[in-house]
């Protein structure tokens, strides 16, 4: 979810927990990402989860994707946590 909309989920359902600094959250059967490039992180995480880390590295290489974004680009607060799990 984009950093500018972080308050929206909890406003509609107080049981929703927002992992603010995380670019991606893997809660087992539900996975979400915080934006466009974080969606690529999430896709690579799923490739890793389903087929292994080596295949995920190969896919990232084919995409010419640098999986280490600058802290400023990660969120409004400068957080850059990659993948978060359930609380």
N, C-alpha and C positions, 0 to 999 in steps of 0.2 A: 504494500500500500504506500502511496506517495506520502512523504512526510507532512505535506500540507493538509492531509485528510485524516491524520491519526486519531482525532477525537470522535470522528463519525461512528465507528463501529460500537464503541462503548455507549454512545448516546442512544443508539437504537436497541442494544442488547447488553445489559450490564454484566452478563456472564462472559463476554468476549474479552480476552486478555491481549493487549497489543504489546508486542515485543519491540519497543521503539527503536533501539539501536540496530536491530537485525535487518539485514538486506533480504534474508529469506528465513522462513520458519517451516520446519518439518515437524509436524505433530503426528506422524505416523500415517494416518489415512487422509490427512489434509495438509497440503503444502501451499504456501503463499509467498509472494515476493513483493518488494516495495517499489518497483518501477521497471522501466524498460531494460536497462542493463542488468538489474537484479534478476530479471526474468531469465537472462542468459545464465547467470549464476545458478538459478534454481534448476534450469534445464540440465546444466552440467552436473549438479548435485544428483539429479534423478538418474542420469546416465551412470554416474558413479554407483549409486545405490542399486541399480538394476544390472549393470554389466561390469562394474569395477573401476578403480581409480585410473588404471592405465588407459582404458578406453575413453574415459572422461578427458584425460590429458590429450589424447589423440584428437578428439572432437574439438577441444579448445584450440589446439594447434591449427586444425583445418579452418576454424573460424577466424584465426588470427586474433584471438581474444585474450587480452591481458586480464586475468582474474583478480588483480589487485588495484582497485580504483583508488583515486586520491581521497583522503579523508573529507575534503571539502565537498566532493561530489556524492558522498555516501548518504548524507542527510543534512538537514538544516543545522543540527547540533554538532556536526562533524564526526558523528559516530561511524564506525566502519565494521561492526561485527558482521561476520559472513552468514553462517547458518545457525539458527537458534532452534532448540528443541522445546518440548513442553515444559512448563514451569513446575 
